[in-house]
């Protein structure tokens, strides 16, 4: 893949969103190679719910398509890539984050965590320092559950820049974290922005992940519904049929193009 206008060229389109479908090793290598000298690159890990949300929100679609890399975070999207004979894997935010945190010790990478509650951040820091010897965490910030004032925003950006992280891990949940990275990529310097959603909850142990066999079968959504309940039933039971409709529409468009070509 090649960079075009500061973005890694997309090789898979689902609905309104272009993806960089690839193996995990290739994705991590591409993340390491992202240029950070000018505008900060940012990576989104996009799943079914964001594809559905983008259908009715140009803002959501733009946040994904302007990202330096749009990773495949969902087995149904991975299956669509396989259908098009694209070599790929599911590249979930928690999995990629864990690998980079571990590999980062040898590369002397500095990490900053932005998002979630202070309790989760404190637990995350303790757990990572226990499990990854030599990890370098240079800062954490739990934003309030309200809009920040301009003064508060400026103070946060200044705090992050002063910490000089190589990676800023953003755990605000999608699409909020994607909007945040899109907005501040020009104000943060020499770092990589990574929108990893619920990764803070998983890696801190606050929420358990589905067994690997369920993840590979694309059944993690079922496990999360049982464990987390709350708002997830709406995301999956309403979003899934809409996603299927988007895929059917894409397939019909593809067949029509082939007939006309």
Secondary structure by P-SEA (a helix, b strand, c coil): cccccccccccccccccccccccaaaaaaaaaaccccccbbbbbbccaaaaaaacccaaaaaaaaaccccccccaaaaaaaaaaccccccccaaaaaaaaaaaccccbbbbbbbcccaaaaaaaaaaaaaccccccccbbbbbccccccaaaaaaaaaaaaaacccbbbbccccaaaaaaaaacccccccbbbbbccaaaaaaacccccccaaaaaacaaaaaaaaacccccccccaaaaaaaaaaaaaaaaaaaaaaaac
